[in-house]
Amino acid sequence: MIFRLFTASDGKIKLKAVLRSIMSSDVNLGKYRNLGLILLEDYNIQIILKKPER
């Protein structure tokens, strides 16, 4: 699987996100531009807590 990392923003908050692998071909074809808009119809949030380093 190929995942594309990007930064999502609503104008106030920025967060790092991942595009689904089925969208990678659309990215390669140039359907999504840098600083372009993508409408999110559905999303899944997973919070990964960092463990303290020893």
KOLZAGU-954206 format. One record per residue: x, y, z of N, C-alpha, C in turn; residue in three letters. Coordinates in steps of 0.02 Angstrom, whole numbers, plus 50000, padded with zeros to 5 digits. Layout:
XYZXYZXYZALA;...
END
This chain:
500424994150000500005000050000500445006250000MET;500215011249965500565017649963500115022849996ILE;500385026350044500015031650078500335038350062PHE;499935043450055500175050150043500055054350104ARG;500585057150133500515061650190500375068650166LEU;499945072150201499815079150185499605082850248PHE;499585089350245499365093450301498665095950286THR;498195094550331497505096850324497405102950369ALA;497005107650346496875113650385496175116150371SER;495845118650424495195121850415495255129350419ASP;495875131850417495995138950421496205141150491GLY;496065136950541496255138450610496745133350637LYS;496615127050623497025121550650497325117650593ILE;497965115850600498305111550551498445104750584LYS;498365099450544498555092950569498815088750512LEU;499245083950529499525079550478499025073950466LYS;498945072150402498455067050384498735062550329ALA;498365057350314498565052450263497995051450214VAL;498145051750149497655050150098497625042550090LEU;497045039950076496975032850064497385030750003ARG;497615024650004498055022249950497705022249882SER;497045021549879496695021649815496705028549783ILE;496875033649822496915040449795497605042049768MET;498095037749779498785039049757498825040049682SER;498455036149643498475037049571498215043849551SER;497705046349586497445053049572497965058449587ASP;498355057349640498895062049657499425061949602VAL;499605055949580500115055349527499875058449461ASN;499225058249447498955061149386498865068749391LEU;498995071549451498945078749459498245081349472GLY;497795076949494497105079149508497065083549571LYS;497555082849615497575086849676498185091349672TYR;498075097849678498625102649674498875104349743ARG;499495106749746499765109249809499345115249831ASN;499175115349893498745120449923498035120349894LEU;497835114749865497155114049838496665112049892GLY;496035111949875495505110149922495255103149908LEU;495155099349961494865092649956494275092450004ILE;493685090649979493095090050022493125083250057LEU;493105083450123493105077250163492385075350177LEU;492165069850148491485067350160491465062750220GLU;492025059650236492065055150293492785055150318ASP;492875053950381493555053950408493585049250468TYR;494195047350485494325043050541494925045950578ASN;494845046950643495385049950682495665044650729ILE;496315043750726496665039350772497195043450807GLN;497165043650872497665047350911498205042450933ILE;498815044050916499375039850935499785043650987ILE;499795040951047500165044251101500895042051098LEU;501335046951106502045045451106502235042751175LYS;502625037451175502875034751237503495038551257LYS;503575039851322504185043451343504805039251328PRO;505315042551303505945039151287506335037951351GLU;506675032351354507075030751414507795032151402ARG;
END
